[in-house]
């Protein structure tokens, strides 16, 4: 569905393109780590 529990689902997830979905999930994971545990990332 394009909307779940009142929240819009990202277009990349609706696209069905597996490589783009994997890349998006990786970027989301890195961003969550940056927000919660920046000490784990060397930049």
HELIX and SHEET records of a PDB file:
HELIX    1   1 UNK A   11  UNK A   15  1                                   5    
HELIX    2   2 UNK A   18  UNK A   36  1                                  19    
HELIX    3   3 UNK A   38  UNK A   40  5                                   3    
SHEET    1   A 2 UNK A   3  UNK A   4  0                                        
SHEET    2   A 2 UNK A   7  UNK A   8 -1                                        
END                                                                             
